[in-house]
Amino acid sequence: MLADLGVTRMLVPPLAIDPKKLPEAMGKFADDVIAKF
């Protein structure tokens, strides 16, 4: 859980700078989360 929050915090700042990458980044993050289960 804490590790996931750390990853999210790492992703958020770049996404705030370039919103166009949001869907792709969210897709990768979702894939990573799903892969853990």
N, C-alpha and C positions, 0 to 999 in steps of 0.2 A: 504493500500500500504506500509506504513512505517513498519507496523507489519510484513508483508510478508518479507520485506528486513531484518528485525531483525531475523526472523526464518532462512532465507537463510544464514545469517552470522553465526548463531549458528551451522548450519549443515556443512558448508564448511570446517572448520578446521579438524574435525574428518575424513571427506571424503578424505582430502588430505593425511592423515596418512594411511588410509586403502582404497585404490581405489576399492577393491573387493566389498565393501558395497555400492558403488555409485549407481548401478541400483536399489537396494532395497530402499535406502534412497530417490532417485529421485521419485520412484513409490509412496512412502508414501507421499512425499511432493505434488506430482501431485494430489493424492487423497484428501489431505487436501484442496488444492486450489479449486478443482472441487466441494467439499462439500460446499464451501462458496457460490457457485452460483446456 
